Amino acid sequence: MSVILALAPLVAAVGCGGPEREIRSSLSNADRQRFDLGQRLSTPCWSCHDLYGQQNKVGPYLAGVYGRKAGSANFPGYSQAMRSSGFSWDERSLRSFLLDPNRLVPGTTMVASGPRGPAEVDALVFYLKHVSQAVSRKLRNP
């Protein structure tokens, strides 16, 4: 029963399968390939982060991350460095953080290595931007 209750907000927020299908259908072939690569690259992220809801894991949830002030989600585990960083997540900050978290936010507790190289970072940021915004809209307007 507790599993059902835990999954209910997720299912209600994104429906079956998340927003990827709808997003993919609106993209050009080149952007769809970049989106699909970003989706594949995002797989390791979900062991520590939740994209589809607002559940914290080892790291904060990523629903609505794009445009959100860094360190502002309802997550008690932020480092002081992240809470006081003062920037908002956009393409530039996400790229920088994914390439080298400690360079952008010295003292961050983010330890996972991100994608390697500009093409992988671009694809992951592209994916996160699209899905994060779609999930955020669904959470605001269920």
Summary of the structure (lengths in Angstrom):
residues: 142
radius of gyration: 15.0
end to end distance: 22.6
largest distance: 44.0
contacts: 401
relative contact order: 0.18
helix: 56%
strand: 1%
